[in-house]
Amino acid sequence: MGRAFAIGVVLNTIFVAAEAVAGLWTGSLSLLADAGHNLSDVLSLLLAWGAAVLARRAPAGRRTYGMGKATILASLANAVLLLVAIGAIVSEAVRRFTEPAAIDTNIVMLTAGLGVAINTGTALLFMRGSHDDLNVRGAFLHMAADAGVSVAVVIGAFVMARTGILWLDPALSLAIAGVIVLGTWGLLRDSVDLAMDAAPRGIDVDEVRSWLADLPGVEDVHDLHVWALSTTETAMTAHLLRPQNGDCDRFLHMACDGLAQRFRIRHATLQVETDAAHGCRLAPAEVV
């Protein structure tokens, strides 16, 4: 995946420079808006790439879980960065409605067409890993949205060339901002959830609880917590009441293997309790 990040950063940096120059030359706000968005994507790719590298570091010192959370923080930073870019785009688009300006539509179409090719190619580099890694998914969504936005810029410039309607340029910029919001909202929501140690999407905590409760000899499950160590690794802790626990080691290995295979929870810590007469202080649902 490191190669994909490197290719994506290089290609998009070159394109941002070309798009910014073309936008300033032609006076196209939609092209400048797309350049600003693409610049934020380059920064996003760098953040995601750096986080992926940090996540591979082994646990050491006070960081007993390693630095996997860096991928979650990068996803959150990427979402916030995009929202900031949206604010700048909307502000300039509103101003341009009152001061419309003519643009060189041929250069705009040519530049945006190049963006379609580069963004589509970059998105394809991240498609395979986007299903399992929120950090990679953020990069994929950015690139896929950029490809769509560039298509819209081409269409908008073509219509302007045929009709001469100047307000289409700022209107298209607002449409671009709307597309970015839609693409960013899910990333922001999921990133905040993981940063707050919520269970990752795709893992039903109640289903995990039921599965544990159905294990041989288990009479109660409490103090169950599921959270993300990174955008790809999930951890879980739970207390199990199991009065007959003579096969403790075999039971624990079987339970942890099952959690990994069924729920992709690969870092599970289970505390087995055998005395039902002495209730665990963490058993009440409201106690954390």
JOFEN-V653563 format. One record per run of one state. SS is the DSSP state (H for helix, E for strand, - for the rest). FROM is the first residue (numbers start at 1). TO is the last residue. If there is no record, write none. Layout:
BEGIN
ss->SS from->FROM to->TO
ss->SS from->FROM to->TO
END
This chain:
BEGIN
ss->- from->1 to->1
ss->H from->2 to->26
ss->- from->27 to->28
ss->H from->29 to->55
ss->- from->56 to->59
ss->E from->60 to->60
ss->- from->61 to->62
ss->E from->63 to->63
ss->- from->64 to->68
ss->H from->69 to->98
ss->- from->99 to->104
ss->H from->105 to->131
ss->- from->132 to->133
ss->H from->134 to->163
ss->- from->164 to->166
ss->H from->167 to->195
ss->- from->196 to->204
ss->H from->205 to->213
ss->- from->214 to->219
ss->E from->220 to->228
ss->- from->229 to->233
ss->E from->234 to->241
ss->- from->242 to->247
ss->H from->248 to->263
ss->- from->264 to->266
ss->E from->267 to->273
ss->- from->274 to->288
END
